[in-house]
């Protein structure tokens, strides 16, 4: 090897990986030396009986003392022994595990059977077929084989020399056992590839006849192989791109932190796991995997790499995750090439999906407290799942407890700790029902906010199982009638619904359980091996689909109202992993089909056959099955349209950066009355005369009627209940309610370990929206609002997602990493974002913990203008908003008006210009009637912004036009900037626990109220007299108000100001009867040091 060759690595022909200047493997020499003289260092013995002394006196080391070779005698002869000239037979004993290379072992002509892009032609000269006498016919000459015109590769005598190694090398004749070469190659005879010299009698090459001449050395090579190709090697490191390493003893010190002990799964193209390894304490890993036998491409090695899917922090595929799986980090999968004998060096980062993720210890404790009653499964005597055909005698529920669970230990103090519990990464917690005693109860609670309850009749109670009868009063009490009943034409009948709550004798209550349905149409079951998407496609609108206990690897499109019902979130799991590669292709094709587009994004190429076999699919070229939002562009390119078009150039579906959620909810929301919604002159607007669908658009509710809009959520019940949704990574998050998802219930779900662009956990609506609808205005664009008012210039609701009810969910360790379409902020909330047009939503009784956002709102965010929001009785714990370069606010809870519109600055846009005096209008505010009541807001931090515990913010001001050029630092003209639309009227924040949150880069560690007011102040500059907002009871000020009552806001942190609560442009906030204690602001936000 050349000097310093150990420092040269070549990834090429022979996979020279870490080659060292040392004897190569397999080297041998004759004669063998069996002893060395310790004084002279010369050979002193050999096992060669025919050897003679070396007569070459010019070489004192090898010279044997005589010019005439003498027989070598051990102990007397000097110099180096040598073989006398002559012919020798050199034999190789094939080592164990290897085979001798033979004619039929040629393997560079085989490989995967590739499907040709066009119809193959009939066999021609390129196809060779065996003839029994081929060896005789082609004994000397084969005119059809110019590369091998003779059976001896052009040689007429052996041995002969070849100059293929930089020096002449002799190919010695093989003299091993004689045998007949078989017809086909040995490795895969089924390929029908002809072996060279098929049918000829030839000698094996384990013995070679070598001619040795005087004073010369001869080289004889033997070739062995293994049928299994040499394994591929890999080594790499996992890094956390959000965290730095401060441990001076770590190999990563000063670089990115490397999470320890994470599982790594190596999978083939079909997703089958091949092997599993783990990182060490410093995040490094290595291992072996099988390589490749694909030898089709004409490259020097003869090999194409095997492509493996390598998944970092992989939890496994079963219902029980790998014990070392860390749910606080993403599950990134990489497609890596592997070659025989080559070491693949892998840089495989992950990103945190949890607030405060770091060195693996002192992380947020988001598991339920010990002894919290939690369910694994609820069944009835009618079958699997929480559905009973009727109430009364003989109708029972069997409720199974979750039991013992290993959960992350918040007290773990790292590898230096030696005593429990500080040296234990996980601890045991018990989630049983306890012993029955005073106060023990299994109760159904009405879903209509009446507060009505009905206790179940307990038949038996143990720590693991409750058996209870369903009282007949459930079906007779009108409070328990399901709010929306399935239409008769789809087999619907009257059904009752109730939220199951378990209370132990110690007073602890369940947080998530299931919705129990009594009566109505019998459900459809999805077995463990079944497809939930197939069940949705085949279902009638309003059908109840029970997901039996299993882990389903799917990304669902809920394109019509159905009730997805798990048996319990711990047992019915949706894993939204996008691997194996190609899963998104089908998802994208379905999306464009439902929106009336061809696969190229154009409505002109849409074909109704794309929805063939889907029940209720009745789309036409100008009436798509589901609708986009107004101004949500879907076709062509025009600079006047919104940012989704730019995204379409990169992502092949309408969802753009919001695709691939665990469950994406799409719906029909508008009636175009025969007009073309794809008219390019509308610039993505809706045609004049378009109206919103209402409950009156569903047709007659009879068994023979026809619902003209099967995908309208106004007509039939819809819910996502009792499911776990995890591992979404493509931007949509856990659940994405795109638009028109009216009356949707999201309840009793466990939504964890998801990453999204707008939100990691749940996104209702989108960050972009059309201009406001004003009462009495003649310029409101179609379709307008679903409500009206006689108060001129009163902003009306958008009605994009009406009455969405989110309750009793576990929403933890999700991350929002940024939405390039939402131009005023890099991201929404890590846990839940409720965006403009989500009117009259409810968010109650939820556990929101440990979520991370790189934008505003760590845990929950009300973003934009929505009527009548209701946020009550939630635990919002240990959420984090952080960004090193911009202020991000609202660590726990963010109430923020819609983002500002960038101003025209001549011909460009400027986000940072300084406005002239009086040129900037205020925000539109947050809307009237905001109530925040009886919440516990504790332990939050807004480390780089405002509102560590709670912050109210209306939509930001509109940036000003700045003169005649398009500079981002120009000064706007006077009065050129309009305000935010605010957050909308009727918002209530009540009785929440907001604790341990952080807004590291801004304000409001617990709560941030930001741009609550804006255009409402412009429309009613003096507050005017009270008005009545449509759909909201009572009269109130036309200035929007957030009502914050009965909350506990404690132990939150802000990096700028407002550790507990921060207010900006919140002119009419009512903060009453709250406990706000032990919050901190640190003035450490990165933007303060710029």
Secondary structure, 3 states (H helix, E strand, C coil): CCCCHHHCCECCCCCECCCCCCCCCCCCCCCCEEEECCCCCCEEEECCCCCECECCCCCCCCECCCCCCCECCCCCCCCCCECCCEEEEEECCCCCCCEECCHHHCCCCCCCCCCCCCCCCCCCCCCCCCCCCHHHHCCCCCCCCHHHCCCCCCCCCCCEEECCCCCCEEECCECCCEEECCCECCCCHHHCCECCCCCCEEECCCEEEEEECCCCCCCCCCCEECCCCCCEEEEEECCEEEEECCCCCCCCCCCEECCCCCEEEEECCCCCEEEEEECCCCCEEEEEECCCCCCCCCCCCCCCCEEEEEEECCCCCCCCCCCCCCCCECCCEEEEEECCCCEEEEECCECECCCCCCCCCCCCCCCCCCCCCCEEEEEECCECCCEECCCCCCCEEEEEECEEEEEECCCCCCCCCCCCCCCCCEEEEEECCCCCCCCCEEEEECCCCCCCEEECEEEEECCCEEEEECCCHHHHCHHHECCCCCCHHHCCCCEEEEEEEEECCCCCECCCCCEEEEECCCCEEECCCCCHHHHHHHCCCCCEEEECCEEEECCEEECCCCEEEECCCCCEEEECCCCCCCHHHHHHHHHHHHCCCCCCCCHHHCCHHHHCCCCCCCCECCECCCCCCCCCCCCCCCCCCCCHHHHHCCCCCCCHHHECCCEEECCECEECCCCCCCCHHHCCCCCCCCEECCHHHCCCCCCCCCCCCCCECCCCCCEEECCEEECCCCEECCEEECCCCCCCEEECCEEECCEECCCCCEEECCCCCCCCEECCCCCCCCCCCCCCCCCCCCEECCCCCCCCEEECCEEECCEECCCCCCCCCCCCCCCEEECCCCCCCEEECCEEECCEECCCCCCEEEECCCCCCEEECCEEECCEECCCCCCCCCCCEEEECCCCCCEEECCEEECCCCECCCCECCCEECEEEEEEEEEEEEEEEECCEEEEEEEEEECCCCCCCCCCCCCCCCCECCCCECCCCCCEEEEEEEEEEEEEEEECCEEEEEEEEEECEEHHHHHCCCCCCCECCCCCCCCECCCCCEEEECCEEECCEECCECCCEEEECCCCCEEECCEEECCEECCCCHHHHC
